[in-house]
Amino acid sequence: MIIPVSCVPPSYINIEIVSVENQEEVAVMDKRKRYEEKLDAQLEEWSAQMTLLKAKADSAMAEAKIQYYKTIEALQYEQDTARMKLGELKGASDEAWEEIKTGVEEAWTIVEDSLRSAASKFK
């Protein structure tokens, strides 16, 4: 049976439109949440790597220990900056999220490169 559009109450039409919009919004939020959870997991992994580097520094000779801790201090600063950027990303509006994401990715690259460099120095 075909019902003319003029006979369909407007609330039915609006419900369907809202439903589609809600599905799109939920999909975007799920994407954001998965991305943010991935970054949280990376921060935890970096913290574990920092703990290992600190253990290596503790077992080093006095002069090397000073150099190691300077490196660790710089790494900690970069990691804190990345954590702060992630906090900004989590609090961002939908409009600003993609732009802030770019800054987060830049901070992530810096931390990854610095950790890789430090790990090779600590061997």
C-alpha positions, 0 to 999 in steps of 0.5 A: 500500500502506498501512502501519499507523502501529504498523509504522513505526519511530519513527526515520522519524517523528522524521526527518520532524518534524526535517526540518520543524523544520529547514526552519522554522529555515533559513527564519528564519535566511535571513530574519535573514541577509538583514535583517542583510546589508541593514543592513550594506549601509546602513552602507557607504552611510552611510560613503560619504555621510560621506566626501562630507560630509567632502570638502565640509567640507574645502573650506569656509571656516574657520568653516563647516568647524568647524561641519561637522566638529561635525556630522560628529562627531555623525553618526559617533557615531550611525553607530557606535551603529547599527553596535554595535546591528547587532552585538548583533542579529547575536549575538542569540538567536532569542528576543531577535532581534525585540526587538533589531531594534526598537532597531536600527530606531530607531537606523537612523531616527536616522542616516537623519534626521541624514544627511538634515539634514546633507546639506541643511546642506552644500548 
